[in-house]
Amino acid sequence: MDEVFRALADPHRRALLDRLRLRNGQTLRELSAGLDMTRQAVTKHLAVLEAAGLVTTRRRGREKLHHLDAAPIDLIAERWIGRYARERVRAVADLRAALEGAPVSPTEFTYTTYVRTTPERLWEALTDPAFTRRYWGVAFRTEWRKGAPMVWEENGRETVDPEQVVLEADPPRRLAYTWHTFTPEWAAAAGIDEETRARIAGERRSRVTFEIDPEGDVVRLTVVHSDFEPGSRVVEMVGQGWPRLLADLKTLLETGDLQGA
């Protein structure tokens, strides 16, 4: 936490985090635009933020994209803000945001976690129904090759659609597929009302990408859920669901049990 506090102490670094909060996945050039700093200075600040775990990076072709990782800040909140006090703090923050400006409409969700396992075991946990049923309640029927169709099994129901396909499969390093179809049957089982279902079904289909990178005795897992429209309701929903889901995945792999997750 010392590194996190040191990183947050500088107003220039806080400004960079604010830019990433407004729009995640920016290049150095984009982050430097309009700032009273050289690119070299921005690079140094980003290195401090990355060392503190507040920023993660990933490659897209020749570009290096920077993403905000709020996990260290969440850990600070967990340590000093109690469960019930947290709800009051969040309510005040939401009220302040509503009064001070328009809400942010992200078009991508990115989350990074570190799991004490191997890349091969993590790949298995993302693809093997014996694993996915335990922490997700979902099983996939597919060949796990590019272009292969995917059937989602959840709550005793199957979701089938020709646009549910594997986009990338490079075990055990990278996996990507299109998100599932929001059918009336799925919505009923998930407790989603028809008005909400109709709205999210009208959005363009998103995609989720898993990047698996070994780092010593742990594996860094970065989940990028993208291709959302501005103002997407789906990105709000997955932004709430992915952190808990990945926490359960981490707990299962590291302890073999989901109790307490």
Backbone as numpy.savetxt, mean C-alpha at the origin, in Angstrom:
# Nx Ny Nz CAx CAy CAz Cx Cy Cz
13.46 5.33 16.45 12.65 6.54 16.45 13.50 7.81 16.45
14.74 7.72 16.96 15.62 8.90 16.95 15.83 9.41 15.53
16.04 8.47 14.59 16.25 8.87 13.19 15.00 9.52 12.62
13.83 9.02 13.01 12.57 9.60 12.52 12.43 11.03 13.01
12.67 11.25 14.31 12.54 12.60 14.86 13.56 13.55 14.25
14.78 13.07 14.05 15.80 13.92 13.42 15.39 14.28 11.99
14.83 13.32 11.29 14.42 13.58 9.90 13.27 14.58 9.85
12.35 14.48 10.81 11.19 15.37 10.81 11.52 16.76 11.34
12.67 16.91 11.97 13.01 18.20 12.59 13.29 19.28 11.55
13.65 18.89 10.34 14.01 19.85 9.31 12.78 20.24 8.49
12.50 21.55 8.36 11.30 21.98 7.60 11.35 21.62 6.13
12.56 21.55 5.54 12.66 21.18 4.13 12.24 19.73 3.93
12.63 18.86 4.88 12.24 17.45 4.75 10.74 17.28 4.99
10.19 18.05 5.90 8.73 17.99 6.10 8.00 18.45 4.84
8.57 19.44 4.16 7.95 19.93 2.92 7.96 18.84 1.84
9.06 18.07 1.78 9.12 16.98 0.81 8.09 15.90 1.14
7.93 15.60 2.43 6.92 14.61 2.82 5.51 15.11 2.48
5.28 16.42 2.66 3.98 16.98 2.31 3.70 16.82 0.82
4.73 17.01 0.01 4.56 16.85 -1.44 4.21 15.40 -1.79
4.85 14.48 -1.11 4.56 13.06 -1.38 3.20 12.67 -0.83
2.77 13.32 0.24 1.43 13.04 0.76 0.37 13.46 -0.24
0.61 14.59 -0.90 -0.35 15.09 -1.88 -0.34 14.25 -3.15
0.85 13.79 -3.55 0.94 12.93 -4.74 2.13 12.01 -4.58
1.86 10.75 -4.34 2.91 9.77 -4.11 3.57 9.36 -5.42
4.79 8.84 -5.34 5.45 8.30 -6.51 6.04 9.36 -7.43
6.79 10.34 -6.87 7.37 11.41 -7.67 8.86 11.18 -7.89
9.34 11.69 -9.02 10.76 11.64 -9.33 11.48 12.78 -8.61
12.81 12.73 -8.62 13.60 13.81 -8.03 13.30 15.13 -8.71
13.16 15.09 -10.03 12.87 16.33 -10.77 11.54 16.92 -10.34
10.54 16.09 -10.18 9.22 16.57 -9.78 9.25 17.12 -8.37
9.95 16.45 -7.47 10.01 16.91 -6.09 10.80 18.21 -5.96
11.77 18.42 -6.85 12.61 19.62 -6.77 11.95 20.84 -7.38
10.93 20.63 -8.22 10.31 21.73 -8.95 9.72 22.77 -8.00
10.12 24.03 -8.18 9.55 25.12 -7.41 10.12 25.29 -6.02
11.06 24.45 -5.62 11.66 24.57 -4.29 12.90 25.46 -4.34
13.14 26.15 -3.24 14.32 27.01 -3.14 15.51 26.18 -2.66
15.75 25.08 -3.38 16.86 24.18 -3.07 17.40 23.60 -4.37
18.67 23.27 -4.37 19.24 22.59 -5.52 18.80 21.13 -5.50
18.93 20.47 -6.65 18.60 19.05 -6.69 19.52 18.25 -5.77
20.76 18.69 -5.66 21.71 18.00 -4.78 21.23 18.06 -3.33
20.71 19.23 -2.92 20.20 19.37 -1.56 18.97 18.50 -1.35
18.09 18.47 -2.34 16.89 17.63 -2.24 17.30 16.16 -2.13
18.31 15.76 -2.92 18.79 14.38 -2.87 19.27 14.02 -1.47
20.00 14.93 -0.83 20.52 14.68 0.52 19.37 14.56 1.53
18.38 15.42 1.40 17.23 15.36 2.31 16.46 14.05 2.10
16.30 13.63 0.87 15.60 12.38 0.59 16.37 11.18 1.15
17.69 11.25 1.12 18.50 10.17 1.68 18.27 10.05 3.18
18.14 11.18 3.87 17.86 11.16 5.31 16.48 10.56 5.58
15.51 10.97 4.78 14.15 10.46 4.94 14.09 8.96 4.66
14.84 8.52 3.66 14.85 7.10 3.33 15.53 6.29 4.44
16.62 6.83 5.01 17.31 6.14 6.10 16.42 6.01 7.33
15.51 6.98 7.51 14.58 6.94 8.64 13.35 6.08 8.35
13.25 5.57 7.13 12.12 4.73 6.78 10.87 5.50 6.41
11.00 6.83 6.25 9.84 7.66 5.92 9.58 7.74 4.42
10.57 7.39 3.63 10.45 7.40 2.17 11.03 6.10 1.63
10.33 5.51 0.69 10.83 4.34 -0.02 10.93 4.68 -1.50
11.73 3.93 -2.22 11.91 4.19 -3.65 11.70 2.91 -4.44
11.31 3.07 -5.68 11.22 1.94 -6.59 11.50 2.45 -8.01
11.91 1.56 -8.87 12.27 1.91 -10.24 11.10 1.71 -11.17
10.92 2.63 -12.10 9.98 2.50 -13.20 10.74 2.87 -14.47
11.27 1.82 -15.11 12.15 2.08 -16.25 13.42 2.75 -15.76
13.75 3.90 -16.34 14.94 4.63 -15.95 14.66 5.62 -14.82
13.40 5.75 -14.42 13.04 6.70 -13.39 13.07 6.07 -12.00
13.40 6.87 -11.01 13.37 6.44 -9.61 12.23 7.20 -8.93
11.23 6.48 -8.48 10.05 7.10 -7.87 10.17 7.05 -6.35
9.74 8.13 -5.71 9.80 8.24 -4.26 8.38 8.16 -3.70
8.25 7.37 -2.62 6.94 7.15 -2.00 7.01 7.42 -0.50
5.97 8.04 0.00 5.84 8.27 1.43 5.51 6.95 2.13
6.20 6.66 3.22 5.91 5.49 4.06 5.59 6.00 5.46
4.32 5.97 5.82 3.88 6.53 7.10 4.05 5.56 8.27
4.56 4.36 8.02 4.65 3.36 9.09 5.43 3.86 10.31
6.61 4.50 10.15 7.33 4.98 11.34 6.52 5.99 12.15
5.76 6.85 11.49 4.92 7.81 12.20 3.79 7.10 12.92
3.26 6.06 12.29 2.22 5.26 12.95 2.77 4.61 14.23
4.03 4.16 14.19 4.63 3.56 15.37 4.75 4.57 16.51
5.06 5.83 16.15 5.12 6.88 17.17 3.75 7.08 17.79
2.73 7.11 16.95 1.37 7.27 17.46 0.97 6.10 18.36
1.36 4.89 17.96 1.05 3.71 18.77 1.70 3.82 20.15
2.90 4.40 20.20 3.63 4.46 21.47 3.08 5.51 22.42
2.66 6.67 21.89 2.30 7.76 22.78 0.83 8.17 22.75
0.06 7.60 21.85 -1.36 7.93 21.80 -2.15 6.66 22.04
-2.97 6.64 23.07 -3.75 5.46 23.40 -4.82 5.19 22.38
-5.39 3.99 22.46 -6.38 3.55 21.48 -7.55 4.50 21.38
-8.11 4.92 22.52 -9.30 5.77 22.48 -8.94 7.22 22.22
-7.79 7.65 22.74 -7.34 9.01 22.46 -7.06 9.18 20.98
-6.60 8.10 20.32 -6.28 8.18 18.90 -7.49 8.56 18.07
-8.66 8.04 18.45 -9.87 8.37 17.70 -10.20 9.86 17.84
-9.98 10.44 19.03 -10.25 11.86 19.22 -9.25 12.70 18.43
-7.98 12.27 18.45 -6.96 12.99 17.68 -7.29 12.96 16.19
-7.70 11.77 15.70 -8.04 11.65 14.29 -9.24 12.52 13.92
-10.22 12.59 14.82 -11.41 13.40 14.56 -11.05 14.87 14.45
-10.16 15.34 15.35 -9.72 16.74 15.29 -8.94 17.00 14.01
-8.07 16.06 13.63 -7.28 16.23 12.41 -8.18 16.26 11.18
-9.20 15.39 11.15 -10.13 15.38 10.02 -10.89 16.70 9.93
-11.31 17.23 11.10 -12.04 18.50 11.12 -11.14 19.63 10.62
-9.90 19.64 11.08 -8.97 20.68 10.65 -8.73 20.61 9.14
-8.55 19.39 8.62 -8.33 19.23 7.18 -9.54 19.72 6.39
-10.73 19.44 6.89 -11.95 19.85 6.19 -12.09 21.37 6.18
-11.65 22.03 7.26 -11.78 23.47 7.36 -10.69 24.21 6.59
-9.51 23.59 6.47 -8.37 24.31 5.89 -8.22 24.13 4.40
-8.83 23.11 3.82 -8.64 22.96 2.38 -9.39 21.77 1.82
-9.31 21.62 0.51 -9.99 20.52 -0.17 -9.32 19.21 0.15
-10.08 18.11 0.19 -9.47 16.81 0.48 -8.55 16.36 -0.64
-7.54 15.59 -0.26 -6.61 15.04 -1.23 -7.25 13.86 -1.95
-7.02 13.74 -3.25 -7.57 12.63 -4.02 -6.43 11.82 -4.60
-5.88 10.89 -3.85 -4.76 10.10 -4.36 -5.20 9.17 -5.48
-4.27 8.85 -6.36 -4.56 7.92 -7.46 -3.70 6.67 -7.34
-2.98 6.53 -6.22 -2.13 5.36 -6.01 -1.95 5.15 -4.52
-1.90 3.89 -4.11 -1.62 3.56 -2.72 -0.35 2.72 -2.68
0.60 3.12 -1.83 1.85 2.39 -1.69 2.10 2.09 -0.22
2.52 0.88 0.06 2.79 0.49 1.45 3.99 -0.45 1.46
4.90 -0.21 2.39 6.10 -1.04 2.52 6.17 -1.65 3.91
6.49 -2.92 3.98 6.69 -3.59 5.26 7.88 -4.51 5.16
8.44 -4.88 6.29 9.61 -5.76 6.34 9.22 -7.03 7.08
9.50 -8.17 6.47 9.09 -9.46 7.01 10.32 -10.33 7.21
10.42 -10.96 8.37 11.54 -11.85 8.65 11.23 -13.22 8.03
11.58 -13.37 6.77 11.31 -14.59 6.02 12.24 -14.61 4.81
11.96 -15.47 3.85 12.74 -15.52 2.61 11.85 -15.07 1.45
12.45 -14.61 0.35 11.63 -14.23 -0.82 10.75 -15.38 -1.31
11.28 -16.60 -1.27 10.52 -17.75 -1.75 9.29 -18.01 -0.87
9.50 -17.89 0.43 8.38 -18.11 1.36 7.33 -17.01 1.23
7.77 -15.78 1.02 6.83 -14.67 0.85 6.04 -14.82 -0.44
6.72 -15.24 -1.50 6.01 -15.49 -2.76 4.93 -16.55 -2.56
5.26 -17.60 -1.84 4.29 -18.65 -1.56 3.10 -18.10 -0.78
3.39 -17.22 0.16 2.31 -16.64 0.97 1.38 -15.76 0.15
1.90 -15.19 -0.94 1.08 -14.33 -1.79 0.29 -15.11 -2.84
0.68 -16.34 -3.10 0.07 -17.08 -4.21 -0.59 -18.39 -3.83
-0.15 -19.03 -2.78 -0.66 -20.36 -2.40 -1.97 -20.22 -1.63
-3.06 -20.85 -2.09 -4.34 -20.74 -1.39 -4.27 -21.17 0.06
-3.39 -22.10 0.39 -3.26 -22.54 1.79 -2.84 -21.38 2.68
-2.06 -20.45 2.12 -1.66 -19.26 2.87 -2.71 -18.16 2.78
-3.11 -17.82 1.56 -3.97 -16.65 1.37 -5.31 -16.80 2.09
-5.82 -18.01 2.18 -7.09 -18.20 2.90 -6.94 -17.85 4.37
-5.77 -18.09 4.96 -5.59 -17.90 6.40 -5.57 -16.43 6.78
-4.84 -15.58 6.04 -4.74 -14.18 6.46 -5.64 -13.25 5.65
-6.16 -13.74 4.51 -6.94 -12.89 3.61 -8.38 -13.37 3.47
-8.57 -14.68 3.60 -9.90 -15.22 3.34 -10.20 -15.36 1.87
-9.17 -15.25 1.03 -9.30 -15.31 -0.42 -8.36 -16.38 -0.96
-8.81 -17.09 -1.99 -7.95 -18.04 -2.70 -8.00 -17.72 -4.19
-6.87 -17.86 -4.86 -6.80 -17.57 -6.29 -6.63 -18.87 -7.07
-7.40 -19.00 -8.14 -7.20 -20.10 -9.08 -6.62 -19.51 -10.36
-5.35 -19.78 -10.59 -4.65 -19.23 -11.75 -3.36 -20.00 -11.94
-2.74 -19.83 -13.09 -1.46 -20.48 -13.39 -0.27 -19.60 -13.02
-0.51 -18.39 -12.56 0.55 -17.46 -12.17 1.57 -17.27 -13.29
1.08 -16.94 -14.45 1.92 -16.54 -15.59 1.25 -15.34 -16.24
2.03 -14.53 -16.94 1.50 -13.32 -17.55 0.34 -13.65 -18.50
-0.77 -12.95 -18.31 -1.93 -13.13 -19.16 -2.89 -14.20 -18.68
-2.51 -14.98 -17.66 -3.38 -16.05 -17.18 -4.60 -15.48 -16.48
-5.79 -16.04 -16.71 -6.99 -15.57 -16.00 -6.93 -15.93 -14.52
-7.65 -15.15 -13.72 -7.69 -15.37 -12.27 -9.13 -15.50 -11.81
-9.39 -16.51 -11.00 -10.67 -16.66 -10.34 -10.45 -16.38 -8.86
-11.24 -15.44 -8.31 -11.15 -15.10 -6.89 -12.21 -15.89 -6.13
-11.81 -16.65 -5.12 -12.75 -17.36 -4.27 -12.76 -16.70 -2.89
-13.93 -16.23 -2.48 -14.04 -15.51 -1.22 -15.43 -15.69 -0.65
-15.50 -15.98 0.64 -16.79 -16.16 1.31 -17.67 -17.18 0.61
-17.06 -18.23 0.08 -17.82 -19.28 -0.56 -18.33 -18.93 -1.94
-17.87 -17.80 -2.49 -18.32 -17.38 -3.82 -17.13 -17.18 -4.74
-17.37 -17.35 -6.02 -16.32 -17.14 -7.02 -16.61 -15.87 -7.81
-15.57 -15.11 -8.05 -15.66 -13.93 -8.92 -14.86 -14.22 -10.18
-15.57 -14.26 -11.30 -14.95 -14.61 -12.58 -15.16 -13.46 -13.55
-14.12 -13.05 -14.22 -14.22 -11.97 -15.20 -13.00 -12.07 -16.12
-13.19 -11.92 -17.44 -12.04 -12.03 -18.36 -10.98 -10.96 -18.14
-11.33 -9.86 -17.45 -10.35 -8.81 -17.20 -9.58 -9.03 -15.90
-9.89 -10.09 -15.17 -9.11 -10.46 -13.98 -7.97 -11.34 -14.45
-6.78 -10.75 -14.59 -5.65 -11.49 -15.17 -4.36 -11.19 -14.42
-3.40 -12.10 -14.58 -2.04 -11.89 -14.08 -1.33 -10.96 -15.06
-0.73 -9.89 -14.55 -0.02 -8.94 -15.39 1.48 -9.19 -15.43
2.04 -9.61 -14.30 3.46 -9.93 -14.20 3.62 -11.08 -13.22
4.56 -11.97 -13.49 4.87 -13.05 -12.56 6.34 -13.41 -12.72
7.16 -12.93 -11.80 8.60 -13.18 -11.83 9.02 -13.67 -10.45
8.74 -14.96 -10.15 9.02 -15.47 -8.80 10.52 -15.56 -8.53
10.97 -15.24 -7.31 10.15 -14.70 -6.21 10.38 -13.21 -6.02
10.32 -12.43 -7.07 10.70 -11.02 -6.99 9.55 -10.05 -7.26
8.68 -10.37 -8.20 7.68 -9.38 -8.60 6.41 -10.07 -9.09
5.28 -9.55 -8.64 3.99 -10.11 -9.01 3.01 -8.96 -9.20
2.17 -9.04 -10.23 1.17 -8.01 -10.45 -0.06 -8.63 -11.09
-1.22 -8.13 -10.69 -2.46 -8.58 -11.32 -3.53 -7.50 -11.21
-4.55 -7.62 -12.03 -5.66 -6.67 -11.97 -6.53 -6.97 -10.75
-7.17 -5.95 -10.25 -8.03 -6.11 -9.08 -9.35 -6.76 -9.50
-10.05 -7.29 -8.51 -11.23 -8.10 -8.83 -12.43 -7.26 -9.23
-13.43 -7.93 -9.76 -14.67 -7.31 -10.20 -15.63 -7.19 -9.03
-16.33 -6.05 -8.93 -17.23 -5.80 -7.80 -18.65 -6.26 -8.17
-18.88 -7.55 -8.02 -20.18 -8.12 -8.37 -21.18 -7.91 -7.23
-22.49 -7.99 -7.52 -23.49 -7.90 -6.45 -23.31 -8.99 -5.41
-22.90 -10.19 -5.84 -22.70 -11.29 -4.89 -21.54 -10.98 -3.94
-20.45 -10.44 -4.50 -19.32 -10.06 -3.65 -19.74 -8.99 -2.66
-20.47 -7.98 -3.13 -20.87 -6.88 -2.25 -21.76 -7.37 -1.11
-22.69 -8.27 -1.42 -23.59 -8.78 -0.38 -22.80 -9.53 0.69
-21.83 -10.34 0.26 -21.03 -11.10 1.22 -20.11 -10.20 2.03
-19.66 -9.09 1.43 -18.73 -8.19 2.11 -19.43 -7.10 2.91
-20.77 -7.06 2.83 -21.52 -6.04 3.56 -21.46 -4.67 2.92
-21.31 -4.63 1.59 -21.25 -3.37 0.85 -22.63 -3.06 0.28
-23.15 -1.86 0.52 -24.47 -1.52 0.02 -24.43 -1.33 -1.49
-25.58 -1.41 -2.12 -25.65 -1.38 -3.58 -25.22 -0.04 -4.15
-25.52 1.04 -3.44 -25.11 2.36 -3.94 -23.58 2.45 -4.03
-22.91 1.98 -2.98 -21.44 2.00 -2.99 -20.90 1.05 -4.05
-21.50 -0.14 -4.14 -21.04 -1.11 -5.13 -21.14 -0.54 -6.55
-22.28 0.10 -6.84 -22.46 0.66 -8.18 -21.42 1.73 -8.47
-21.09 2.51 -7.46 -20.10 3.56 -7.66 -18.72 2.99 -7.94
-18.28 2.02 -7.13 -16.93 1.48 -7.34 -16.87 0.61 -8.59
-18.00 -0.02 -8.94 -18.02 -0.83 -10.17 -17.89 0.04 -11.41
-18.27 1.31 -11.28 -18.17 2.23 -12.41 -16.78 2.80 -12.60
-15.88 2.58 -11.64 -14.51 3.06 -11.79 -13.71 2.12 -12.69
-12.64 2.64 -13.27 -11.79 1.78 -14.08 -11.07 0.78 -13.19
-10.73 -0.35 -13.76 -10.10 -1.42 -12.99 -8.68 -1.02 -12.59
-8.34 -1.27 -11.34 -7.01 -0.96 -10.83 -6.12 -2.20 -10.90
-4.86 -2.02 -10.51 -3.91 -3.13 -10.51 -3.10 -3.06 -9.22
-2.63 -4.20 -8.77 -1.79 -4.25 -7.58 -0.49 -4.95 -7.94
0.61 -4.39 -7.46 1.94 -4.92 -7.74 2.66 -5.20 -6.42
3.29 -6.36 -6.34 4.07 -6.74 -5.16 5.54 -6.80 -5.57
6.38 -6.03 -4.90 7.81 -6.04 -5.15 8.52 -6.65 -3.94
9.28 -7.70 -4.14 9.91 -8.46 -3.07 11.42 -8.29 -3.17
12.03 -7.70 -2.14 13.46 -7.42 -2.17 14.11 -7.91 -0.88
15.04 -8.88 -0.95 15.74 -9.34 0.25 16.69 -8.28 0.76
16.71 -8.10 2.08 17.63 -7.15 2.72 18.17 -7.81 3.99
19.26 -8.54 3.84 19.83 -9.25 4.99 18.94 -10.39 5.41
18.57 -10.39 6.70 17.73 -11.48 7.20 16.25 -11.16 7.14
15.89 -10.06 6.47 14.47 -9.73 6.28 14.21 -9.51 4.79
12.93 -9.44 4.46 12.52 -9.18 3.08 11.65 -7.93 3.08
11.96 -7.01 2.19 11.13 -5.81 2.05 10.04 -6.09 1.03
8.81 -5.92 1.46 7.65 -6.10 0.58 7.01 -4.74 0.34
6.96 -4.33 -0.91 6.31 -3.08 -1.28 5.08 -3.40 -2.12
3.95 -2.92 -1.66 2.69 -3.11 -2.38 2.29 -1.79 -3.00
2.10 -1.79 -4.30 1.69 -0.59 -5.03 0.34 -0.89 -5.70
-0.70 -0.25 -5.22 -2.03 -0.41 -5.80 -2.30 0.86 -6.59
-2.43 0.75 -7.90 -2.40 1.93 -8.76 -3.49 1.90 -9.83
-3.39 2.90 -10.72 -4.31 3.09 -11.85 -5.71 3.51 -11.39
-5.78 4.27 -10.31 -7.07 4.78 -9.85 -7.39 6.11 -10.52
-8.66 6.39 -10.63 -9.10 7.69 -11.10 -9.03 8.70 -9.96
-8.86 10.01 -10.27 -8.93 11.02 -9.21 -10.29 10.94 -8.52
-10.29 11.03 -7.20 -11.54 10.94 -6.46 -12.05 9.53 -6.29
-11.20 8.54 -6.53 -11.61 7.14 -6.46 -12.07 6.76 -5.05
-13.17 6.05 -4.97 -13.63 5.48 -3.69 -12.86 4.19 -3.40
-12.47 3.48 -4.44 -11.76 2.22 -4.24 -10.42 2.45 -3.57
-9.69 3.50 -3.95 -8.38 3.74 -3.35 -8.53 4.03 -1.85
-9.62 4.65 -1.45 -9.88 4.87 -0.03 -10.09 3.53 0.67
-10.84 2.64 0.03 -11.14 1.35 0.65 -9.90 0.48 0.78
-9.10 0.40 -0.28 -7.90 -0.45 -0.21 -6.86 0.17 0.71
-6.86 1.52 0.82 -5.93 2.18 1.73 -6.20 1.83 3.17
-7.43 1.50 3.48 -7.78 1.06 4.83 -7.52 -0.43 5.01
-7.68 -1.19 3.93 -7.58 -2.64 4.05 -6.17 -3.19 3.98
-5.31 -2.63 3.12 -3.98 -3.21 2.92 -3.12 -3.22 4.18
-3.05 -2.14 4.97 -2.18 -2.19 6.16 -2.53 -3.34 7.11
-3.82 -3.56 7.38 -4.20 -4.65 8.28 -3.91 -6.01 7.64
-4.19 -6.11 6.35 -3.96 -7.37 5.65 -2.47 -7.74 5.66
-1.62 -6.76 5.40 -0.18 -7.03 5.38 0.36 -7.29 6.78
-0.25 -6.68 7.78 0.14 -6.97 9.16 -0.16 -8.43 9.50
-1.32 -8.92 9.04 -1.67 -10.32 9.28 -0.73 -11.26 8.51
-0.37 -10.87 7.29 0.58 -11.67 6.51 1.92 -11.75 7.23
2.41 -10.63 7.71 3.69 -10.59 8.43 3.62 -11.46 9.69
2.54 -11.35 10.44 2.39 -12.13 11.67 2.37 -13.63 11.37
1.65 -14.00 10.33 1.55 -15.41 9.97 2.90 -15.98 9.58
3.65 -15.24 8.78 4.95 -15.74 8.33 5.98 -15.79 9.46
5.91 -14.83 10.36 6.92 -14.75 11.41 6.61 -15.60 12.63
5.32 -15.85 12.87 4.95 -16.62 14.07 4.19 -17.89 13.75
3.64 -18.01 12.55 2.83 -19.17 12.21 1.42 -19.12 12.76
1.05 -17.97 13.36 -0.26 -17.84 13.99 -0.76 -16.43 13.80
-2.07 -16.27 13.67 -2.67 -14.94 13.52 -3.22 -14.39 14.82
-3.06 -15.09 15.91 -3.58 -14.57 17.18 -2.89 -13.27 17.54
-3.72 -12.33 17.91 -3.19 -11.02 18.30 -2.93 -10.10 17.15
-3.14 -10.58 15.89 -2.87 -9.71 14.75 -3.97 -8.67 14.60
